């Protein structure tokens, strides 16, 4: 205000005043707050820590903020802000920043009726270019942008010329019109000048003027200055979003992190590399799982002699300038490249051993799962259940090391073949080379479900499928030929589910509704497929490409490629089936947790009853429910079982994790983070004349033109017609039965070796995967032409 900026009216509850909030009858506080408020207004109540918004620590999102608060609720929200200083996330943040405690004041301001709002960085936080500003804007409240509830428009501004470049538009028009945007730019320049440092500014536009809600130093820039050569780590969900669609529950994330870290350390050791003590390969950002780009780059450089180009290829959604500015612009020396080449040759010589070892591990772990699936049906011994659960964790830890090795070999073979084929303009033939592998668990499952649908000839089964009521199916279908076949299918694949790395999700054996819906859709479809015809076509395509390689590529390179192709195919199969084996063990772990959760529920309820009997206690927390065990941290669970943590402590942590998960579910994080700073996308849209072409990765060869059918979940299968192109965000194995009901697939996530691409190749339909910005460009009913070899999606016409 002193600088002349438009700031919402309000007042501050100082640290001294807020420190007395433990007294419920603080007349001084009530009198002060009441005297400052307009009873016709709504308010924003914001925490403001003494250590918050310094040059090196922002504390963004650590303390609570409440919007649209009625005057009668302001006192309570002030108290909640005060309590947020003791939340687990704030304590952990302070510990990591080596800050001892933090006193809180609370700011109360009149709400701005925002038409648009967002964040302005007066220096681009990614490129560090002092002459470039970055603006994120969205309709409505700014909290939607900073908390990740929406994906904002993203523009950059040249400070010298004030030229505005639109990098990403979330809707059909910009959230902030051009006039107010120019006003915002001038305000940003003035605020930076007045405060003497680059600023991170939260703003709002009410349709008349720009309001400044908050400004603070850009901490990522200060960190670079304070720590010299220190670089913030880049995090990408390129390899994780396909399998972790939503924030995982606490038990799923912490068990996964435990298992995969053990596997990674063993794998690093096999490469003669030290696993960093001060970092991790995976981490959560806004509750989602991300991969450490720095660590991948380190492996590529130190072991394989591959530099920035290799990292860019592995993470195409990470902006190139982000990698070059925060990892390295230097390419490995000639010596390191030679050494890396020798390491790759050593690996190639060992390929047969790796394949044999992975095959054995897959068979072994599947047998373990099959055995315990039977045992667990009737087991009620709590100690034995704990032992089986921990044995499963140990099995997965051991298995993950070999699985990571398979992925490494697959990347080596795919990279080598790509480089050779690219020289002869044959790179787009790779999807055909990877088609028709056979013995892919997910594809076999889909074909078996299809063939089951084609064998249905009983009227009561057809009536049951078309009824939509799938309760008590065993009774309704008793003595039918179909029931026996269906139960065999469940026995074989009942461990699968939607989002199947998440242990809290119901498995098909528990709720087969989606299978009945899929069968009903198949039965009512006029689209008829024959497995032998599809497989024959795929084999012929592969032979045709191999003949083309023989004709166009010189002898030595040709020999290398033809030797590598069968290995690439086997490794691709092992990767897909290995993931399925991993998921099957998680199904066993879920069975254990469900039974152990019931023991926990009984113990918790007994404690509640005991506390209610104690004199002067009239109100206690409700006891835990059985499925609350999925919100337990794996390490806390182990401590609780060893009596190193009390039931009260364990229950409190579970409740906190449960609340945090619900908050994370409401957030929409971007694909890339720099440290904890979200980096929003630049959509690659190629325009030629009036054509609009989206670029992705060719997943499965073939061309098709048809209507887009945008589906958000598997249960929408009835909306899909045989001549449609399925458009979706990501596809795990629960989605792939839908592939037999359409003529093409376009997926926002994934690569050539993703589950969706592999199964599309096996089923013989064209697929394009990894299409950035898909949902901002394609709507339900648009006419598309997809090319699964080139990886293009052309929007022919848009729906009205």
C-alpha positions in Angstrom: 0.0 0.0 0.0 2.8 2.4 0.9 4.2 2.0 -2.7 0.8 2.8 -4.2 -0.3 -0.6 -5.2 -4.0 -1.8 -5.0 -4.0 -4.2 -2.0 -7.3 -5.6 -0.5 -8.2 -3.8 2.8 -7.7 -5.8 6.0 -5.8 -6.1 9.3 -3.1 -8.2 11.0 -3.5 -10.4 14.1 0.1 -10.0 15.4 2.2 -12.9 16.7 1.8 -11.5 20.3 -2.0 -11.5 20.0 -2.3 -14.8 18.2 0.0 -16.5 20.8 -2.9 -16.3 23.2 -5.3 -18.2 21.0 -5.2 -21.2 23.3 -7.6 -19.2 25.6 -11.1 -19.7 24.3 -12.4 -16.6 25.9 -9.9 -14.0 24.7 -12.0 -10.9 24.8 -9.1 -8.7 23.6 -8.8 -10.8 20.4 -12.5 -10.9 19.8 -12.9 -7.2 20.4 -10.1 -6.4 18.0 -11.2 -8.6 15.2 -14.8 -7.6 15.4 -13.9 -3.9 15.3 -12.0 -4.4 12.1 -14.6 -6.2 10.1 -17.4 -5.2 7.8 -20.3 -7.7 8.4 -21.3 -7.5 4.8 -17.9 -8.7 3.5 -16.3 -12.1 3.1 -12.6 -12.5 4.0 -9.4 -14.3 3.2 -7.6 -15.5 6.4 -4.0 -16.2 5.7 -1.2 -17.6 7.9 2.1 -15.5 7.9 5.1 -17.1 9.6 8.0 -15.0 10.8 10.4 -17.3 8.8 8.0 -17.4 5.8 8.8 -15.7 2.4 12.4 -15.1 3.2 15.0 -15.0 0.4 15.7 -18.7 0.7 12.5 -20.2 2.2 9.0 -19.6 0.8 7.1 -22.0 3.1 4.6 -22.1 0.2 1.6 -24.3 1.1 3.0 -25.2 4.5 0.6 -23.1 6.6 -3.2 -22.9 6.1 -5.2 -20.3 4.2 -9.0 -19.9 4.2 -11.0 -18.1 1.5 -14.5 -16.7 1.4 -14.8 -16.7 5.2 -17.9 -15.2 6.7 -17.3 -12.7 9.5 -18.8 -15.0 12.2 -16.2 -17.7 11.3 -13.1 -15.5 11.1 -12.1 -16.1 14.8 -12.2 -19.9 14.3 -10.2 -19.7 11.1 -7.6 -17.5 12.8 -7.2 -20.3 15.4 -6.9 -23.0 12.6 -4.2 -20.9 10.9 -2.3 -20.8 14.2 -2.7 -24.6 14.6 -1.3 -25.2 11.1 2.2 -24.4 12.4 2.2 -27.7 14.2 1.1 -29.8 11.2 3.4 -32.6 10.1 4.2 -31.0 6.7 5.2 -27.7 8.3 7.4 -29.5 10.9 9.2 -31.5 8.3 9.7 -28.4 6.1 11.3 -26.5 9.0 13.5 -29.5 9.9 14.8 -29.7 6.3 15.4 -25.9 6.3 17.1 -26.1 9.7 14.6 -23.7 11.2 13.8 -24.0 14.9 10.0 -23.3 15.3 8.1 -20.5 13.7 5.8 -17.9 15.2 2.7 -17.1 13.2 0.8 -13.9 12.6 -2.5 -14.0 10.7 -3.5 -11.6 7.9 -7.2 -11.0 7.3 -8.2 -9.3 4.1 -11.4 -8.5 2.2 -12.0 -11.0 -0.6 -11.5 -9.8 -4.2 -14.3 -10.9 -6.6 -11.7 -12.4 -9.0 -12.5 -12.8 -12.7 -9.0 -14.1 -13.2 -6.0 -14.5 -11.0 -2.6 -16.2 -10.8 1.1 -15.7 -10.3 3.7 -13.4 -11.9 7.5 -14.1 -11.7 9.5 -11.0 -12.6 12.4 -13.3 -13.5 11.6 -16.6 -15.3 12.1 -19.2 -12.5 13.2 -21.9 -15.0 15.5 -20.1 -17.5 16.8 -17.6 -14.9 16.7 -15.0 -17.7 16.5 -11.6 -16.0 14.9 -10.1 -19.1 12.0 -12.6 -19.2 8.9 -12.6 -16.9 6.5 -15.6 -16.6 2.8 -15.3 -15.9 0.4 -18.1 -14.9 -3.3 -17.1 -15.1 -6.6 -18.9 -14.6 -10.3 -18.0 -14.2 -11.5 -17.5 -10.7 -9.5 -17.5 -7.5 -5.7 -17.5 -7.5 -5.7 -20.3 -4.9 -6.6 -22.6 -7.8 -3.3 -21.8 -9.5 -0.9 -21.9 -6.5 -2.5 -25.0 -5.0 -2.6 -26.8 -8.4 -6.3 -27.2 -8.7 -6.2 -26.1 -12.3 -3.7 -26.0 -15.1 -3.2 -22.2 -15.9 -2.5 -20.3 -19.1 1.2 -19.7 -19.3 2.9 -16.7 -21.0 6.3 -15.2 -21.0 7.1 -11.5 -21.4 10.2 -9.8 -22.8 11.0 -7.0 -20.4 12.8 -4.9 -23.0 10.0 -4.9 -25.6 7.0 -6.0 -23.5 6.3 -8.6 -26.1 3.9 -11.3 -24.8 4.4 -14.9 -25.9 1.6 -17.4 -25.2 3.2 -20.7 -24.3 0.1 -22.6 -23.1 -3.6 -21.8 -23.3 -5.8 -23.9 -21.0 -9.1 -22.9 -22.7 -10.3 -21.5 -26.0 -9.5 -17.9 -24.8 -7.0 -16.4 -22.4 -8.1 -16.1 -18.8 -6.6 -12.6 -18.5 -7.4 -10.2 -21.5 -4.6 -8.3 -23.2 -5.3 -4.9 -21.6 -5.2 -6.1 -17.9 -2.2 -8.3 -18.8 -0.2 -5.2 -19.9 -1.2 -3.5 -16.7 0.0 -6.5 -14.7 3.3 -6.5 -16.5 4.0 -2.8 -15.6 3.0 -3.5 -12.0 5.5 -6.4 -11.9 8.3 -4.3 -13.2 7.5 -1.6 -10.6 7.3 -4.1 -7.7 10.6 -5.6 -8.6 12.2 -2.2 -8.7 10.6 -1.0 -5.5 11.6 -4.2 -3.6 15.0 -4.4 -5.1 14.9 -8.1 -6.0 13.1 -10.5 -8.4 9.6 -11.2 -7.1 7.0 -14.0 -7.0 3.7 -12.1 -7.1 0.2 -13.3 -6.5 -2.4 -11.1 -8.2 -6.2 -10.9 -9.0 -8.2 -9.1 -11.6 -11.8 -8.1 -10.7 -12.8 -7.0 -14.2 -11.7 -3.4 -13.4 -8.2 -3.4 -11.9 -5.3 -5.6 -10.9 -5.1 -6.3 -7.1 -1.8 -7.4 -5.5 -2.4 -10.1 -3.0 1.2 -11.0 -2.0 4.7 -10.6 -3.2 7.9 -12.4 -2.0 11.4 -13.1 -3.3 11.8 -15.9 -5.8 13.4 -18.4 -3.5 14.9 -20.6 -6.3 17.1 -17.8 -7.4 18.2 -17.0 -3.9 19.1 -20.6 -3.3 21.4 -20.6 -6.3 23.1 -17.5 -4.9 23.4 -18.9 -1.4 24.7 -22.3 -2.3 27.0 -21.5 -5.2 27.1 -24.5 -7.5 24.0 -26.0 -5.8 21.4 -26.9 -8.4 17.7 -27.7 -7.7 16.7 -31.1 -8.8 14.3 -31.5 -11.7 11.4 -33.9 -11.2 9.3 -35.4 -14.0 6.3 -37.8 -14.1 7.2 -39.0 -17.6 7.7 -42.5 -16.4 5.3 -42.5 -13.4 2.0 -40.9 -14.3 1.0 -44.0 -16.4 1.0 -46.2 -13.3 0.3 -43.6 -10.5 -2.7 -41.7 -12.0 -3.8 -40.3 -8.6 -1.9 -39.5 -5.4 -1.2 -42.9 -3.9 -2.3 -43.8 -0.4 0.4 -43.6 2.3 0.9 -47.4 2.5 1.2 -47.7 -1.3 3.7 -44.8 -1.6 5.9 -45.7 1.4 6.0 -49.4 0.6 6.7 -48.7 -3.1 9.5 -46.2 -2.1 11.0 -48.8 0.3 10.9 -51.6 -2.2 12.2 -49.6 -5.2 15.0 -48.0 -3.2 16.3 -51.4 -2.1 16.2 -52.5 -5.7 17.8 -49.3 -7.0 20.7 -49.6 -4.5 21.4 -53.1 -5.6 21.1 -52.1 -9.3 23.5 -49.1 -8.7 25.9 -51.4 -7.1 25.9 -53.7 -10.2 26.8 -50.6 -12.2 29.7 -49.7 -9.8 27.8 -46.5 -8.9 27.1 -45.2 -5.4 23.4 -44.5 -4.7 23.3 -40.8 -3.4 22.6 -40.5 0.3 21.2 -37.0 0.0 18.7 -37.7 -2.8 16.2 -40.2 -4.1 15.2 -41.7 -7.4 11.5 -41.1 -6.8 9.7 -38.5 -4.7 6.2 -37.0 -4.2 5.2 -33.6 -5.4 1.7 -32.4 -4.5 1.1 -36.1 -3.6 2.0 -37.5 -7.0 5.0 -39.6 -7.8 7.9 -38.1 -9.8 11.2 -39.3 -11.2 14.5 -37.6 -10.4 15.8 -36.3 -13.8 19.2 -35.4 -12.3 19.8 -39.0 -11.1 18.9 -40.5 -14.5 21.3 -38.0 -16.2 24.0 -39.0 -13.7 23.6 -42.7 -14.7 23.6 -41.9 -18.4 26.8 -39.7 -18.1 28.9 -41.7 -15.7 28.1 -45.2 -16.9 27.0 -44.9 -20.5 28.8 -41.8 -21.7 25.5 -40.3 -22.8 25.0 -36.6 -22.2 22.2 -34.0 -22.3 20.8 -35.4 -25.6 20.1 -38.7 -23.9 18.4 -37.0 -21.0 16.2 -34.9 -23.3 15.2 -38.1 -25.1 14.2 -39.8 -21.9 12.2 -36.8 -20.6 10.6 -35.1 -23.7 8.2 -33.1 -21.5 11.0 -31.4 -19.6 11.9 -28.1 -21.3 15.4 -28.3 -22.9 16.5 -25.0 -21.3 15.5 -26.4 -17.9 17.8 -29.4 -18.3 20.7 -27.3 -19.8 20.4 -24.6 -17.1 20.0 -26.9 -14.1 21.9 -30.1 -15.0 24.6 -29.4 -17.6 25.3 -28.0 -21.0 28.4 -30.0 -21.4 28.6 -33.3 -23.3 30.7 -36.1 -22.0 34.4 -36.2 -23.1 35.5 -38.5 -25.9 37.1 -40.8 -23.2 33.8 -41.0 -21.3 31.9 -41.8 -24.5 34.4 -44.5 -25.4 34.2 -45.9 -21.8 30.4 -45.7 -22.0 30.4 -47.6 -25.3 32.5 -50.3 -23.8 30.1 -50.6 -20.9 27.2 -51.0 -23.4 29.0 -53.7 -25.3 29.6 -55.6 -22.1 25.9 -55.3 -21.3 24.9 -56.6 -24.8 27.1 -59.7 -24.3 25.2 -60.4 -21.1 21.8 -60.1 -22.7 20.8 -63.8 -22.8 21.7 -64.2 -19.1 19.6 -61.2 -18.1 16.6 -62.6 -20.1 16.9 -66.0 -18.6 17.2 -64.6 -15.1 14.2 -62.3 -15.6 12.1 -65.2 -16.9 13.0 -67.3 -13.9 12.2 -64.4 -11.4 8.8 -63.8 -13.1 7.8 -67.5 -12.9 9.0 -67.7 -9.3 7.2 -64.6 -8.0 4.0 -65.6 -9.8 4.1 -69.0 -8.1 4.6 -67.3 -4.8 1.5 -65.1 -5.4 -0.6 -68.0 -6.6 0.2 -70.0 -3.5 -0.6 -67.3 -1.1 -3.8 -66.3 -2.9 -5.2 -69.7 -1.9 -3.8 -69.7 1.6 -5.1 -66.2 2.4 -8.7 -67.0 1.6 -9.2 -68.6 5.0 -6.2 -67.4 7.1 -7.1 -65.4 10.2 -3.8 -65.6 12.2 -2.6 -62.0 12.7 1.0 -62.9 13.3 1.1 -65.1 10.1 -0.6 -62.3 8.1 2.1 -59.9 9.2 4.8 -62.4 8.2 3.3 -63.0 4.7 2.9 -59.2 4.2 6.6 -58.6 5.1 7.7 -61.6 2.9 5.8 -60.0 0.0 7.7 -56.7 0.6 11.0 -58.7 0.6 10.0 -60.5 -2.6 9.2 -57.2 -4.4 12.5 -55.7 -3.2 14.4 -58.5 -4.7 12.3 -58.6 -7.9 12.6 -54.9 -8.5 16.4 -55.0 -9.0 16.0 -57.5 -11.9 13.1 -55.6 -13.3 15.1 -52.4 -13.3 17.9 -54.3 -15.2 15.4 -55.4 -17.8 14.3 -51.8 -18.3 17.9 -50.7 -18.7 18.7 -53.3 -21.3 15.4 -52.5 -23.1 16.5 -48.8 -23.2 19.9 -49.7 -24.6 18.5 -51.9 -27.4 15.7 -49.5 -28.3 18.1 -46.5 -28.4 20.7 -48.4 -30.6 18.0 -49.6 -33.0 16.5 -46.1 -33.2 19.8 -44.5 -34.0 20.5 -46.9 -36.9 17.0 -46.8 -38.3 16.9 -43.0 -38.1 19.8 -42.7 -40.5 17.7 -44.5 -43.2 14.4 -42.8 -42.4 13.0 -46.1 -40.9 12.5 -44.9 -37.3 8.7 -45.0 -37.7 8.9 -48.7 -38.4 9.7 -49.6 -34.8 6.1 -50.0 -33.7 5.6 -52.7 -36.4 8.8 -54.5 -35.2 7.4 -54.6 -31.7 3.9 -55.9 -32.7 2.7 -59.5 -32.6 5.0 -60.6 -29.7 2.5 -63.0 -28.2 2.4 -64.2 -24.6 1.7 -60.7 -23.3 -0.3 -61.2 -20.1 -2.5 -58.1 -20.6 -3.2 -58.8 -24.3 -4.0 -62.5 -23.5 -6.4 -61.4 -20.8 -8.2 -59.1 -23.2 -8.5 -61.8 -25.9 -9.8 -64.3 -23.4 -12.5 -61.8 -22.2 -13.4 -61.1 -25.9 -13.7 -64.8 -26.7 -15.8 -65.4 -23.5 -18.2 -62.8 -24.8 -18.4 -64.5 -28.2 -19.3 -67.8 -26.5 -22.4 -66.5 -24.7 -25.5 -68.2 -26.1 -27.8 -68.4 -23.0 -30.7 -65.9 -22.9 -30.6 -65.4 -19.1 -26.9 -64.6 -19.3 -27.6 -62.0 -22.0 -30.5 -60.6 -19.9 -28.2 -60.4 -16.9 -25.5 -58.5 -18.8 -28.0 -56.0 -20.2 -29.7 -55.4 -16.9 -26.8 -53.4 -15.5 -27.5 -55.0 -12.0 -24.5 -57.3 -11.4 -25.1 -57.9 -7.7 -25.3 -61.6 -6.5 -24.1 -62.7 -9.9 -23.3 -66.2 -8.7 -26.9 -66.8 -7.6 -28.4 -65.3 -10.7 -26.1 -67.3 -13.1 -26.1 -70.5 -11.1 -25.7 -73.6 -13.3 -25.0 -71.6 -16.4 -22.2 -72.6 -18.7 -21.0 -68.9 -18.6 -20.5 -68.8 -14.8 -17.9 -71.6 -14.8 -16.0 -69.9 -17.6 -16.2 -66.5 -15.9 -15.0 -67.9 -12.5 -12.0 -69.5 -14.3 -11.2 -66.1 -15.8 -11.4 -64.5 -12.3 -9.2 -67.2 -10.9 -6.6 -66.4 -13.5 -6.8 -62.6 -13.6 -8.8 -61.6 -10.5 -5.8 -59.8 -9.0 -6.1 -57.0 -11.6 -7.8 -53.7 -11.1 -8.0 -50.2 -12.2 -5.0 -48.2 -11.1 -3.5 -51.4 -9.9 -0.4 -50.2 -8.2 -2.7 -48.6 -5.6 -3.2 -51.2 -2.9 -6.4 -49.7 -1.6 -8.2 -50.3 -4.9 -10.7 -53.1 -5.2 -9.5 -56.0 -7.3 -11.6 -57.7 -10.0 -12.1 -60.7 -7.7 -13.7 -58.4 -5.2 -15.8 -56.4 -7.6 -16.1 -57.6 -11.2 -18.6 -55.0 -12.3 -16.3 -53.5 -15.0 -15.8 -56.9 -16.5 -19.6 -57.4 -16.8 -19.9 -54.0 -18.3 -17.2 -54.8 -20.8 -18.8 -58.2 -21.7 -22.1 -56.4 -22.2 -20.5 -53.9 -24.6 -18.8 -56.7 -26.5 -21.9 -58.8 -26.9 -23.9 -55.8 -28.2 -21.2 -54.7 -30.6 -21.4 -55.4 -34.3 -17.6 -55.2 -34.5 -16.2 -58.7 -34.7 -12.6 -59.6 -34.3 -10.6 -62.8 -34.8 -7.4 -63.2 -32.9 -5.7 -65.4 -35.5 -6.4 -62.8 -38.2 -5.0 -59.9 -36.1 -1.9 -61.9 -35.2 -1.4 -63.0 -38.8 -1.6 -59.3 -40.0 0.9 -58.2 -37.3 3.4 -61.0 -38.2 3.2 -60.0 -41.9 3.8 -56.3 -41.0 6.8 -57.3 -39.0 8.2 -59.5 -41.8 7.7 -56.7 -44.3 9.7 -54.2 -42.1 12.5 -56.7 -41.6 12.7 -57.2 -45.4 12.9 -53.4 -45.8 15.8 -53.3 -43.3 17.6 -56.0 -45.3 17.2 -54.0 -48.5 18.1 -50.5 -47.2 20.7 -50.9 -44.5 24.4 -51.8 -45.1 25.7 -55.2 -44.0 27.2 -54.5 -40.6 24.4 -52.2 -39.4 21.9 -54.6 -40.8 23.4 -57.5 -39.0 23.4 -55.5 -35.7 19.7 -54.6 -36.1 18.5 -58.0 -37.1 20.4 -59.5 -34.1 18.9 -56.8 -31.7 15.3 -57.1 -32.8 14.5 -60.5 -31.1 16.2 -59.3 -27.9 14.2 -56.1 -28.0 11.0 -58.1 -28.4 11.8 -60.4 -25.5 12.8 -57.6 -23.3 9.6 -55.7 -24.2 7.6 -58.8 -23.2 9.5 -59.2 -20.0 8.9 -55.5 -19.0 5.1 -55.8 -19.5 4.8 -59.2 -17.8 7.2 -58.2 -15.1 5.0 -55.3 -14.1 2.0 -57.7 -14.1 3.9 -60.0 -11.7 4.7 -57.0 -9.5 1.0 -56.1 -9.4 0.0 -59.7 -8.5 2.1 -59.5 -5.4 0.5 -56.2 -4.5 -2.8 -58.1 -4.7 -1.5 -60.5 -2.1 -0.4 -57.6 0.1 -3.8 -56.1 -0.2 -5.4 -59.3 1.0 -3.1 -59.3 4.1 -3.8 -55.6 4.8 -7.6 -56.0 4.6 -7.5 -58.8 7.2 -4.9 -56.9 9.4 -7.1 -53.8 9.2 -9.9 -55.7 10.9 -7.6 -56.6 13.8 -6.6 -52.9 14.0 -10.2 -51.8 13.9 -11.1 -54.1 16.9 -8.1 -52.9 18.9 -8.9 -49.2 18.1 -12.6 -49.7 19.1 -11.7 -51.3 22.4 -9.5 -48.4 23.2 -12.3 -45.9 22.4 -14.7 -47.8 24.7 -12.1 -47.9 27.5 -11.6 -44.1 27.2 -15.3 -43.4 27.3 -15.5 -45.2 30.6 -12.8 -43.0 32.1 -14.2 -40.2 34.4 -14.4 -36.7 32.9 -13.9 -37.8 29.3 -17.0 -37.2 27.3 -15.6 -36.9 23.8 -12.9 -38.9 22.0 -11.8 -39.5 18.4 -13.8 -42.2 16.6 -12.0 -45.5 16.3 -10.2 -46.6 13.1 -12.0 -48.5 10.4 -10.4 -51.6 8.7 -9.6 -49.8 5.5 -7.8 -46.9 7.4 -4.8 -49.2 7.4 -4.1 -48.1 3.8 -3.4 -44.6 5.2 -0.6 -45.9 7.4 3.0 -45.2 6.6 4.8 -48.5 6.0 7.6 -47.6 8.4 5.1 -46.5 11.1 3.2 -49.8 10.5 6.5 -51.7 11.2 7.1 -49.7 14.3 3.6 -50.3 15.6 3.9 -54.0 15.1 7.2 -53.9 17.0 5.5 -51.9 19.8 7.8 -49.0 19.1 4.7 -46.7 18.5 1.6 -46.5 20.6 -1.9 -47.0 19.2 -2.7 -43.3 19.9 0.4 -42.1 18.0 -0.3 -44.6 15.1 -3.9 -43.5 14.9 -3.1 -39.8 14.9 -0.7 -40.3 12.0 -3.2 -42.3 10.0 -5.8 -39.6 10.4 -3.4 -36.9 9.4 -2.3 -38.9 6.3 -6.0 -39.4 5.4 -6.7 -35.7 5.5 -3.6 -34.8 3.5 -4.5 -37.3 0.8 -7.9 -35.6 0.3 -6.2 -32.3 -0.1 -3.8 -33.7 -2.7 -6.6 -35.2 -4.7 -8.0 -31.8 -5.3 -4.8 -30.6 -6.8 -3.7 -30.7 -10.5 0.1 -30.7 -10.6 2.1 -30.2 -13.9 4.3 -32.8 -15.4 7.5 -31.1 -14.2 8.8 -29.6 -11.0 12.0 -27.7 -10.3 12.6 -28.5 -6.7 9.2 -27.8 -5.4 8.4 -25.2 -8.0 5.7 -26.3 -10.6 6.7 -25.9 -14.2 3.8 -25.7 -16.6 3.8 -27.1 -20.2 4.5 -25.6 -23.6 2.2 -27.4 -26.0 3.8 -28.5 -29.3 1.2 -27.7 -31.9 2.3 -27.9 -35.5 0.2 -25.9 -38.0 0.5 -26.2 -41.8 -1.9 -23.9 -43.6 -5.3 -24.6 -41.9 -4.2 -28.0 -40.5 -3.8 -28.6 -36.7 -1.5 -31.5 -35.9 -0.7 -32.7 -32.4 2.6 -34.5 -32.1 3.1 -37.6 -29.9 4.9 -40.9 -30.2 3.9 -43.7 -32.6 2.7 -46.5 -30.4 1.1 -49.0 -32.8 1.3 -48.8 -36.6 -1.6 -47.9 -38.8 -3.8 -45.0 -39.9 -7.4 -44.3 -39.0 -9.9 -41.4 -39.4 -12.9 -41.3 -37.1 -14.8 -39.6 -34.3 -13.0 -38.9 -31.0 -14.5 -40.4 -27.9 -13.0 -38.8 -24.8 -13.3 -41.1 -21.8 -12.3 -40.3 -18.3 -12.9 -43.7 -16.8 -13.3 -47.3 -17.8 -17.0 -47.5 -16.8 -17.8 -45.2 -19.8 -17.2 -48.1 -22.2 -20.9 -48.1 -23.4 -20.2 -44.7 -25.0 -17.5 -46.2 -27.2 -18.5 -47.3 -30.8 -16.5 -49.6 -33.1 -15.5 -46.8 -35.5 -14.5 -44.4 -32.7 -11.0 -43.3 -31.7 -10.6 -43.7 -27.9 -9.0 -40.5 -26.4 -7.9 -40.7 -22.8 -5.2 -39.5 -20.3 -3.5 -42.8 -19.5 -4.1 -46.5 -19.9 -3.3 -49.2 -17.4 -4.2 -52.8 -18.1 -7.8 -52.2 -16.8 -8.3 -49.9 -19.9 -7.1 -52.3 -22.5 -10.3 -54.4 -22.9 -11.8 -51.2 -24.4 -9.2 -51.4 -27.2 -11.2 -54.2 -28.7 -14.2 -51.9 -28.9 -12.6 -49.1 -31.0 -10.5 -48.5 -34.2 -7.8 -46.3 -32.8 -6.3 -45.0 -29.5 -4.8 -41.6 -28.5 -3.3 -41.3 -25.1 -1.9 -38.2 -23.4 0.7 -40.2 -21.4 3.2 -42.9 -22.1 5.8 -43.9 -24.7 6.5 -46.6 -27.2 6.9 -49.2 -24.4 3.9 -48.2 -22.3 1.2 -50.7 -21.6 -1.3 -49.0 -23.9 1.1 -49.1 -26.8 2.2 -52.7 -26.3 -1.4 -54.0 -26.1 -2.6 -51.9 -29.0 0.2 -53.5 -31.1 -0.9 -57.0 -30.0 -4.6 -56.2 -30.8 -3.8 -54.7 -34.2 -5.1 -51.1 -33.8 -3.2 -47.9 -34.5 -2.2 -45.9 -31.4 -0.5 -42.5 -30.7 0.8 -42.0 -27.2 2.5 -39.2 -25.2 0.4 -36.4 -26.8 1.1 -33.3 -24.7 -1.8 -30.9 -24.3 -4.2 -33.4 -25.7 -7.2 -32.4 -23.6 -6.8 -28.6 -24.3 -7.0 -29.3 -28.0 -9.3 -32.3 -28.6 -12.9 -32.5 -27.5 -15.4 -35.3 -27.5 -16.9 -35.7 -31.1 -14.0 -34.1 -33.0 -13.0 -35.9 -36.2 -9.4 -37.0 -36.0 -6.9 -38.7 -38.3 -4.2 -40.6 -36.4 -1.0 -42.1 -37.7 0.4 -44.7 -35.3 3.7 -44.9 -37.2 4.5 -41.2 -37.4 2.9 -40.4 -34.0 0.6 -37.7 -35.3 -3.0 -36.7 -34.5 -4.6 -34.4 -37.0 -7.8 -32.5 -36.0 -9.9 -32.7 -39.2 -12.9 -30.9 -37.8 -14.1 -29.9 -34.3 -17.4 -30.7 -32.8 -20.0 -28.0 -32.5 
